[in-house]
């Protein structure tokens, strides 16, 4: 039978440090970092307690490692990626890669009224074509 891996446990002294920090947090006296802003998150308070215990050289457990993505999820992602096409740089683009690029001139947009008129005309034409067909 294979031996089970044992995790490093947090020492009782380190637990006391974290407990003291948590009490400060509950009283609203715990401040973080150089700025001295009050801590509002319980997770942040625990992290501060653990870091202080580490600074004192006490035995503290490492954070558990997160699980990696499963093979199914990875396969689904690769299928999604395969569907999208990527643009390939042309030889002229590669040649001009080192040179400074000049911004293209912007086209002036048509006024709203003229754009509306054009849209109406095209829709009328489509309706007429459908009626004939």
MDTraj code that builds the backbone (N, CA, C; nanometers):
import mdtraj as md
import numpy as np

residues = "UNK UNK UNK UNK UNK UNK UNK UNK UNK UNK UNK UNK UNK UNK UNK UNK UNK UNK UNK UNK UNK UNK UNK UNK UNK UNK UNK UNK UNK UNK UNK UNK UNK UNK UNK UNK UNK UNK UNK UNK UNK UNK UNK UNK UNK UNK UNK UNK UNK UNK UNK UNK UNK UNK UNK UNK UNK UNK UNK UNK UNK UNK UNK UNK UNK UNK UNK UNK UNK UNK UNK UNK UNK UNK UNK UNK UNK UNK UNK UNK UNK UNK UNK UNK UNK UNK UNK UNK UNK UNK UNK UNK UNK UNK UNK UNK UNK UNK UNK UNK UNK UNK UNK UNK UNK UNK UNK UNK UNK UNK UNK UNK UNK UNK UNK UNK UNK UNK UNK UNK UNK UNK UNK UNK UNK UNK UNK UNK UNK UNK UNK UNK UNK".split()
xyz = np.array([
    [0.0833, -0.1179, 0.0000],
    [0.0000, 0.0000, 0.0000],
    [0.0885, 0.1253, 0.0000],
    [0.0559, 0.2220, -0.0857],
    [0.1362, 0.3431, -0.0974],
    [0.1184, 0.4325, 0.0248],
    [0.2270, 0.4985, 0.0623],
    [0.2220, 0.5876, 0.1786],
    [0.1500, 0.7166, 0.1406],
    [0.0638, 0.7613, 0.2298],
    [-0.0132, 0.8828, 0.2045],
    [0.0729, 1.0046, 0.2356],
    [0.0676, 1.1061, 0.1473],
    [0.1448, 1.2275, 0.1704],
    [0.0828, 1.3061, 0.2855],
    [0.1676, 1.3526, 0.3753],
    [0.1173, 1.4329, 0.4869],
    [0.1463, 1.5786, 0.4593],
    [0.0453, 1.6616, 0.4837],
    [0.0632, 1.8058, 0.4648],
    [0.1297, 1.8652, 0.5859],
    [0.2048, 1.9691, 0.5647],
    [0.2702, 2.0402, 0.6739],
    [0.1630, 2.1126, 0.7546],
    [0.1635, 2.0923, 0.8858],
    [0.0627, 2.1529, 0.9715],
    [0.1131, 2.2844, 1.0285],
    [0.0196, 2.3735, 1.0587],
    [0.0534, 2.5000, 1.1213],
    [0.0752, 2.4757, 1.2705],
    [0.1849, 2.5289, 1.3257],
    [0.2160, 2.5076, 1.4668],
    [0.1157, 2.5804, 1.5551],
    [0.1081, 2.5378, 1.6813],
    [0.0119, 2.5991, 1.7744],
    [0.0464, 2.7455, 1.8005],
    [0.1757, 2.7804, 1.8005],
    [0.2162, 2.9209, 1.8204],
    [0.1680, 3.0067, 1.7035],
    [0.1816, 2.9527, 1.5822],
    [0.1365, 3.0249, 1.4632],
    [-0.0155, 3.0425, 1.4671],
    [-0.0858, 2.9395, 1.5145],
    [-0.2317, 2.9490, 1.5262],
    [-0.2713, 3.0596, 1.6240],
    [-0.1940, 3.0738, 1.7321],
    [-0.2209, 3.1793, 1.8300],
    [-0.2015, 3.3174, 1.7690],
    [-0.0984, 3.3301, 1.6844],
    [-0.0731, 3.4584, 1.6164],
    [-0.1921, 3.4932, 1.5274],
    [-0.2404, 3.3952, 1.4506],
    [-0.3539, 3.4173, 1.3601],
    [-0.4786, 3.4513, 1.4414],
    [-0.4963, 3.3831, 1.5546],
    [-0.6123, 3.4079, 1.6412],
    [-0.6101, 3.5519, 1.6943],
    [-0.4895, 3.5972, 1.7353],
    [-0.4750, 3.7347, 1.7859],
    [-0.5094, 3.8370, 1.6769],
    [-0.4611, 3.8093, 1.5571],
    [-0.4884, 3.8985, 1.4437],
    [-0.6376, 3.9010, 1.4132],
    [-0.7023, 3.7844, 1.4189],
    [-0.8468, 3.7776, 1.3916],
    [-0.9276, 3.8562, 1.4955],
    [-0.8824, 3.8524, 1.6187],
    [-0.9498, 3.9303, 1.7238],
    [-0.9380, 4.0796, 1.6963],
    [-0.8178, 4.1211, 1.6525],
    [-0.7977, 4.2619, 1.6153],
    [-0.8919, 4.3000, 1.5008],
    [-0.9051, 4.2070, 1.4063],
    [-0.9918, 4.2319, 1.2906],
    [-1.1366, 4.2499, 1.3343],
    [-1.1830, 4.1625, 1.4249],
    [-1.3219, 4.1694, 1.4717],
    [-1.3497, 4.2977, 1.5488],
    [-1.2476, 4.3474, 1.6187],
    [-1.2631, 4.4732, 1.6922],
    [-1.2515, 4.5947, 1.6006],
    [-1.2026, 4.5717, 1.4782],
    [-1.1873, 4.6805, 1.3818],
    [-1.0585, 4.7576, 1.3981],
    [-0.9606, 4.6988, 1.4657],
    [-0.8327, 4.7660, 1.4912],
    [-0.7227, 4.7229, 1.3949],
    [-0.7475, 4.6199, 1.3151],
    [-0.6440, 4.5666, 1.2262],
    [-0.6239, 4.6581, 1.1064],
    [-0.4968, 4.6932, 1.0833],
    [-0.4615, 4.7796, 0.9704],
    [-0.3606, 4.7071, 0.8841],
    [-0.3624, 4.7364, 0.7553],
    [-0.2740, 4.6655, 0.6626],
    [-0.1668, 4.7571, 0.6057],
    [-0.0478, 4.7030, 0.5908],
    [0.0613, 4.7685, 0.5201],
    [0.1047, 4.9023, 0.5744],
    [0.1800, 4.9745, 0.4907],
    [0.2341, 5.1050, 0.5290],
    [0.1264, 5.2120, 0.5295],
    [0.0248, 5.1941, 0.4450],
    [-0.0817, 5.2948, 0.4352],
    [-0.1656, 5.2979, 0.5628],
    [-0.1751, 5.1839, 0.6305],
    [-0.2486, 5.1771, 0.7568],
    [-0.3995, 5.1802, 0.7395],
    [-0.4479, 5.1332, 0.6248],
    [-0.5932, 5.1290, 0.6029],
    [-0.6520, 5.0100, 0.6774],
    [-0.7740, 5.0252, 0.7265],
    [-0.8341, 4.9164, 0.8023],
    [-0.8713, 4.8011, 0.7099],
    [-0.8518, 4.6797, 0.7607],
    [-0.8797, 4.5582, 0.6837],
    [-1.0290, 4.5294, 0.6906],
    [-1.0900, 4.5007, 0.5756],
    [-1.2342, 4.4752, 0.5709],
    [-1.2671, 4.3311, 0.5355],
    [-1.1696, 4.2565, 0.4871],
    [-1.1928, 4.1193, 0.4438],
    [-1.1359, 4.0205, 0.5454],
    [-1.2126, 3.9161, 0.5739],
    [-1.1685, 3.8138, 0.6682],
    [-1.0506, 3.7355, 0.6104],
    [-1.0549, 3.7099, 0.4802],
    [-0.9458, 3.6378, 0.4136],
    [-0.8154, 3.7165, 0.4249],
    [-0.8261, 3.8483, 0.4072],
    [-0.7077, 3.9341, 0.4156],
    [-0.6499, 3.9304, 0.5568],
    [-0.7376, 3.9273, 0.6581],
    [-0.6934, 3.9219, 0.7968],
    [-0.6176, 3.7918, 0.8246],
    [-0.6678, 3.6809, 0.7725],
    [-0.6006, 3.5522, 0.7902],
    [-0.4636, 3.5559, 0.7220],
    [-0.4591, 3.6130, 0.6017],
    [-0.3334, 3.6216, 0.5273],
    [-0.2311, 3.7042, 0.6039],
    [-0.2752, 3.8131, 0.6659],
    [-0.1852, 3.8969, 0.7456],
    [-0.1318, 3.8178, 0.8647],
    [-0.2202, 3.7422, 0.9305],
    [-0.1790, 3.6598, 1.0445],
    [-0.0765, 3.5555, 1.0059],
    [-0.0989, 3.4880, 0.8931],
    [-0.0050, 3.3855, 0.8468],
    [0.1299, 3.4466, 0.8085],
    [0.1261, 3.5634, 0.7441],
    [0.2524, 3.6265, 0.7040],
    [0.3316, 3.6718, 0.8261],
    [0.2626, 3.7205, 0.9299],
    [0.3319, 3.7596, 1.0530],
    [0.3935, 3.6379, 1.1207],
    [0.3223, 3.5256, 1.1194],
    [0.3753, 3.4027, 1.1774],
    [0.4997, 3.3569, 1.1011],
    [0.4973, 3.3699, 0.9696],
    [0.6138, 3.3326, 0.8877],
    [0.7324, 3.4226, 0.9186],
    [0.7049, 3.5542, 0.9379],
    [0.8128, 3.6483, 0.9714],
    [0.8799, 3.6115, 1.1037],
    [0.7996, 3.5608, 1.1980],
    [0.8537, 3.5199, 1.3274],
    [0.9263, 3.3858, 1.3183],
    [0.9188, 3.3210, 1.2035],
    [0.9877, 3.1936, 1.1817],
    [0.9108, 3.0738, 1.2336],
    [0.7804, 3.0876, 1.2488],
    [0.6976, 2.9776, 1.2975],
    [0.6592, 2.8854, 1.1825],
    [0.6197, 2.7639, 1.2177],
    [0.5843, 2.6616, 1.1194],
    [0.4421, 2.6868, 1.0685],
    [0.4301, 2.7184, 0.9394],
    [0.3004, 2.7490, 0.8791],
    [0.2781, 2.6597, 0.7577],
    [0.1568, 2.6064, 0.7446],
    [0.1230, 2.5193, 0.6318],
    [0.1202, 2.5983, 0.5022],
    [0.1593, 2.5316, 0.3950],
    [0.1517, 2.5947, 0.2627],
    [0.0074, 2.5918, 0.2155],
    [-0.0281, 2.6861, 0.1302],
    [-0.1637, 2.6907, 0.0752],
    [-0.1842, 2.5695, -0.0151],
    [-0.3036, 2.5066, -0.0110],
    [-0.3268, 2.3901, -0.0965],
    [-0.3233, 2.4294, -0.2441],
    [-0.2647, 2.3422, -0.3265],
    [-0.2549, 2.3713, -0.4700],
    [-0.3903, 2.3532, -0.5351],
    [-0.4191, 2.4379, -0.6316],
    [-0.5466, 2.4292, -0.7041],
    [-0.5389, 2.3195, -0.8088],
    [-0.6539, 2.2606, -0.8384],
    [-0.6591, 2.1556, -0.9395],
    [-0.6421, 2.2158, -1.0784],
    [-0.5726, 2.1441, -1.1634],
    [-0.5552, 2.1888, -1.3017],
    [-0.6805, 2.1537, -1.3808],
    [-0.6983, 2.2188, -1.4947],
    [-0.8154, 2.1935, -1.5798],
    [-0.8159, 2.0479, -1.6243],
    [-0.9339, 1.9910, -1.6290],
    [-0.9453, 1.8505, -1.6687],
    [-0.9204, 1.8358, -1.8180],
    [-0.9007, 1.7134, -1.8601],
    [-0.8731, 1.6877, -2.0013],
    [-0.9924, 1.7250, -2.0880],
    [-1.1149, 1.7034, -2.0377],
    [-1.2345, 1.7357, -2.1157],
    [-1.2416, 1.8853, -2.1437],
    [-1.2172, 1.9657, -2.0396],
    [-1.2226, 2.1105, -2.0572],
    [-1.1177, 2.1560, -2.1567],
    [-0.9988, 2.1009, -2.1473],
    [-0.8906, 2.1367, -2.2381],
    [-0.9270, 2.1000, -2.3817],
    [-0.9906, 1.9842, -2.3984],
    [-1.0314, 1.9400, -2.5322],
    [-1.1368, 2.0338, -2.5900],
    [-1.2331, 2.0758, -2.5065],
    [-1.3369, 2.1674, -2.5527],
    [-1.2770, 2.3001, -2.5968],
    [-1.1809, 2.3503, -2.5190],
    [-1.1171, 2.4774, -2.5539],
    [-1.0439, 2.4674, -2.6871],
    [-0.9752, 2.3552, -2.7093],
    [-0.8997, 2.3399, -2.8341],
    [-0.9938, 2.3320, -2.9535],
    [-1.1115, 2.2714, -2.9357],
    [-1.2105, 2.2634, -3.0436],
    [-1.2615, 2.4032, -3.0764],
    [-1.2866, 2.4827, -2.9720],
    [-1.3340, 2.6203, -2.9947],
    [-1.2287, 2.7008, -3.0689],
    [-1.1025, 2.6834, -3.0300],
    [-0.9944, 2.7583, -3.0933],
    [-0.9774, 2.7187, -3.2393],
    [-1.0006, 2.5923, -3.2704],
    [-0.9828, 2.5425, -3.4066],
    [-1.0825, 2.6081, -3.5019],
    [-1.1999, 2.6466, -3.4518],
    [-1.3020, 2.7091, -3.5347],
    [-1.2669, 2.8500, -3.5773],
    [-1.1892, 2.9206, -3.4977],
    [-1.1544, 3.0586, -3.5312],
    [-1.0331, 3.0610, -3.6221],
    [-1.0377, 3.1499, -3.7207],
    [-0.9264, 3.1619, -3.8144],
    [-0.8410, 3.2815, -3.7759],
    [-0.7129, 3.2664, -3.7909],
    [-0.6203, 3.3754, -3.7606],
    [-0.5661, 3.4321, -3.8903],
    [-0.5444, 3.5627, -3.8925],
    [-0.4898, 3.6259, -4.0111],
    [-0.3390, 3.6012, -4.0174],
    [-0.2903, 3.5682, -4.1365],
    [-0.1485, 3.5458, -4.1561],
    [-0.0898, 3.6718, -4.2175],
    [0.0206, 3.7178, -4.1635],
    [0.0843, 3.8397, -4.2125],
    [0.1397, 3.8159, -4.3520],
    [0.1146, 3.9104, -4.4413],
    [0.1647, 3.8985, -4.5785],
    [0.3120, 3.9359, -4.5814],
    [0.3763, 3.9054, -4.6941],
    [0.5194, 3.9338, -4.7062],
    [0.5459, 4.0837, -4.7030],
    [0.4525, 4.1645, -4.7575],
    [0.4718, 4.3096, -4.7560],
    [0.4615, 4.3634, -4.6136],
    [0.3758, 4.3024, -4.5326],
    [0.3620, 4.3448, -4.3932],
    [0.4884, 4.3111, -4.3150],
    [0.5470, 4.1953, -4.3472],
    [0.6705, 4.1561, -4.2802],
    [0.7851, 4.2498, -4.3167],
    [0.7869, 4.2950, -4.4418],
    [0.8938, 4.3819, -4.4891],
    [0.8871, 4.5186, -4.4224],
    [0.7656, 4.5667, -4.3956],
    [0.7493, 4.7002, -4.3369],
    [0.7419, 4.6957, -4.1843],
    [0.7694, 4.5810, -4.1255],
    [0.7566, 4.5655, -3.9802],
    [0.8523, 4.6568, -3.9046],
    [0.9732, 4.6761, -3.9552],
    [1.0722, 4.7577, -3.8854],
    [1.0523, 4.9072, -3.9039],
    [0.9827, 4.9466, -4.0113],
    [0.9652, 5.0887, -4.0430],
    [0.8550, 5.1503, -3.9585],
    [0.8618, 5.2840, -3.9460],
    [0.7551, 5.3537, -3.8740],
    [0.6288, 5.3497, -3.9574],
    [0.5180, 5.3292, -3.8897],
    [0.3901, 5.3173, -3.9591],
    [0.3172, 5.4496, -3.9536],
    [0.2674, 5.4931, -4.0669],
    [0.1915, 5.6165, -4.0759],
    [0.0437, 5.5825, -4.0632],
    [-0.0249, 5.6588, -3.9814],
    [-0.1675, 5.6329, -3.9613],
    [-0.2438, 5.6617, -4.0898],
    [-0.3380, 5.5740, -4.1295],
    [-0.4145, 5.5969, -4.2524],
    [-0.5092, 5.7162, -4.2358],
    [-0.5364, 5.7828, -4.3496],
    [-0.6269, 5.8977, -4.3453],
    [-0.7691, 5.8494, -4.3193],
    [-0.8368, 5.9210, -4.2330],
    [-0.9743, 5.8830, -4.2005],
    [-1.0701, 5.9409, -4.3036],
    [-1.1706, 5.8622, -4.3370],
    [-1.2712, 5.9082, -4.4318],
    [-1.3758, 5.9890, -4.3578],
    [-1.4273, 6.0886, -4.4274],
    [-1.5339, 6.1685, -4.3673],
    [-1.6641, 6.0904, -4.3771],
    [-1.7376, 6.0854, -4.2679],
    [-1.8637, 6.0110, -4.2681],
    [-1.9743, 6.0971, -4.3267],
    [-2.0686, 6.0303, -4.3902],
    [-2.1817, 6.1009, -4.4496],
    [-2.2715, 6.1572, -4.3403],
    [-2.3450, 6.2611, -4.3752],
    [-2.4375, 6.3177, -4.2779],
    [-2.5490, 6.2178, -4.2504],
    [-2.6135, 6.2352, -4.1367],
    [-2.7174, 6.1419, -4.0955],
    [-2.8319, 6.1338, -4.1960],
    [-2.8742, 6.2495, -4.2458],
    [-2.9878, 6.2522, -4.3392],
    [-2.9572, 6.1723, -4.4652],
    [-2.8376, 6.1929, -4.5208],
    [-2.8029, 6.1222, -4.6443],
    [-2.7905, 5.9727, -4.6200],
    [-2.7399, 5.9352, -4.5030],
    [-2.7277, 5.7939, -4.4695],
    [-2.8654, 5.7301, -4.4569],
    [-2.9592, 5.8009, -4.3954],
    [-3.0958, 5.7500, -4.3805],
    [-3.1612, 5.7318, -4.5166],
    [-3.1430, 5.8330, -4.6032],
    [-3.2005, 5.8269, -4.7371],
    [-3.1496, 5.7052, -4.8132],
    [-3.0189, 5.6823, -4.8050],
    [-2.9584, 5.5690, -4.8749],
    [-3.0131, 5.4371, -4.8221],
    [-3.0300, 5.4279, -4.6918],
    [-3.0830, 5.3065, -4.6305],
    [-3.2259, 5.2803, -4.6760],
    [-3.3072, 5.3852, -4.6825],
    [-3.4459, 5.3712, -4.7272],
    [-3.4520, 5.3211, -4.8710],
    [-3.3671, 5.3770, -4.9574],
    [-3.3647, 5.3366, -5.0981],
    [-3.3321, 5.1886, -5.1124],
    [-3.2307, 5.1440, -5.0405],
    [-3.1910, 5.0034, -5.0528],
    [-3.3006, 4.9103, -5.0032],
    [-3.3700, 4.9487, -4.8960],
    [-3.4786, 4.8633, -4.8454],
    [-3.5945, 4.8606, -4.9446],
    [-3.6248, 4.9735, -5.0082],
    [-3.7309, 4.9777, -5.1090],
    [-3.6976, 4.8845, -5.2254],
    [-3.5723, 4.8879, -5.2685],
    [-3.5288, 4.8037, -5.3801],
    [-3.5437, 4.6553, -5.3445],
    [-3.5078, 4.6199, -5.2228],
    [-3.5194, 4.4806, -5.1795],
    [-3.6647, 4.4348, -5.1801],
    [-3.7537, 4.5224, -5.1315],
    [-3.8956, 4.4888, -5.1253],
    [-3.9506, 4.4669, -5.2664],
    [-3.9110, 4.5525, -5.3595],
    [-3.9566, 4.5423, -5.4981],
    [-3.9057, 4.4114, -5.5597],
    [-3.7801, 4.3765, -5.5354],
    [-3.7226, 4.2534, -5.5905],
    [-3.7973, 4.1312, -5.5353],
    [-3.8292, 4.1317, -5.4087],
    [-3.9004, 4.0192, -5.3473],
    [-4.0418, 4.0054, -5.4052],
    [-4.1062, 4.1199, -5.4310],
    [-4.2422, 4.1180, -5.4854],
    [-4.2422, 4.0595, -5.6262],
    [-4.1406, 4.0897, -5.7054],
    [-4.1308, 4.0398, -5.8430],
    [-4.1020, 3.8903, -5.8442],
    [-4.0261, 3.8434, -5.7490],
    [-3.9840, 3.7026, -5.7477],
    [-4.0890, 3.6081, -5.7002],
])
top = md.Topology()
chain = top.add_chain()
for i, resn in enumerate(residues, 1):
    res = top.add_residue(resn, chain, resSeq=i)
    for name in ("N", "CA", "C"):
        top.add_atom(name, md.element.get_by_symbol(name[0]), res)
traj = md.Trajectory(xyz[None], top)
